Each structure stands twice: as structure tokens, then as C-alpha cells.
């Protein structure tokens, strides 16, 4: 397969990625939870592209259409360069098993989880006690 973008017939069925991280999505308009692969594969390419624009516009207006079914984070539709579609969280904070963008290290997840907070006095005190005990 050649690298780079490919051209797809607008009337062809949309192609989902084979094993998406975000496998189940909640449609906030209907209240239904659905399989991302089945949903994407059930739409024509042109319809999915239009929907993707609508979803993006909704996010800009703070009116999401879709959420991750596991962590309730708003989600949107993206495509690979080979025009295979999948859902992605609007942000990754390490709170969901579905990692929809570059995998975060354990340190990055902890930093996000605690919003970059520094060690508090009690923590420093305990570390100092441990250090003294070991010495």
C-alpha cells in the first residue's frame, strides 16, 4: 500500500479501523450505545464525512454528539491517511482504558491525574523519615 492519502468513492461504504481503542460510543441524540465498527461500517463514505463535520462543529459549540461509553468523555470521528475511520476522545487524561491517541507513559498519566501538583508537606515529611530510617 502506498503511503499518503487515498481517494475514496463518496458512494462507497465507510471503512472503520479494524480494532478501535474506543470500541463503544454513546450517541447523545438517541441515547443508544453502539459499536463504533458497526456504526462507521454502516454509513456511506460521503455521509460519514458530513457527520464528521457536524460532530466537529458541535464540539466547537460545546454541544458534543458522541461520548465514550466507558468514561463519558466527548468523542469525535477521525480518519487515518488510508481513510479508515474511528472515534477519538477530545482529551486523554489516563482515566479510560481506551487510549485514542499516542499512548501516555505512567508518569504522564500521573502528572495529568494530579494536574502537575508538587509534593505536599506530609509527603515530603514521610520521604524524609524514610530517608533518615534508611541512613
Secondary structure, DSSP 8 states (H G I E B T S, - for coil): --SS-----TTSB-EE-SS-SS-EEEETTT--EEEHHHHHHTSBHHHHHHHHHHHHHHHHTT--SEEETTT--EEEEEE-TT-EEEEEES---S-SS---SS---HHHHHHHHTTT----HHHHHHHHHHHHHH-
